[in-house]
């Protein structure tokens, strides 16, 4: 129970029915070994639907874009890579109940396992507290992820910078995290971009991705691009 309590503290939500949370953390491998018969797959199914409607509603209300653009952005937010990243932000893998085989083969940090568990956690919050509580959990992740993409007009500054640097063989481009502040639900990151160990740009954002984009943008501006 104390382990679940620490997760509740991380996500800023206290469950009335702890059973929903425990089930969200129960991988099928653990359920099979313990013969409990229950795992997080059903909640994962529901969580996927809740995630989709919350993100779709948010994008529809906030951005006046064509359907194709909205679909593309939503897909980037609800894909396995993004959900896995969200799960890692709250250390979800540390709280999972896994079977011995799954544990030994790295299941605690496997992208598919983390993404599925994150969706199951969304369902747990929805079942316990309703759609508004689920929305309150989901949107901060979505907003931070969008910061480096939508709010910069879909411009991929990192790719632009990389393309310029690649014109000169032997040049090495790298990004370095220099500062990370704030609580888990409201992080601030500062990143430097280096060219052959020389700092050519610095940026900050609510995610590493956003900070890297901001650093690349500054580097491009300094280059006169």
Buried (B, 14 or more C-beta within 10 A) or exposed (E): EEEBEEBBEBBEBEBEEBEBBBBBBBBBBBBBBEEEEBBBBEBBEBBBEBBBEBBBEBBEEEBEBEEEBBEBBBEBBBEBEBBBBBBBBBEBBEBBBBBEEBBEEEBBEBBEBBBBBBBBBBBBBBBBBEEEBBBBBBBBBBBBBBBBBBEBEEBBBBEBBEEBBEEEEEEEBEBBEEEEEEEEBEBBBBBBBBBEEEEBBBBBBBBBBBBBBBBBBBBBEEBEE
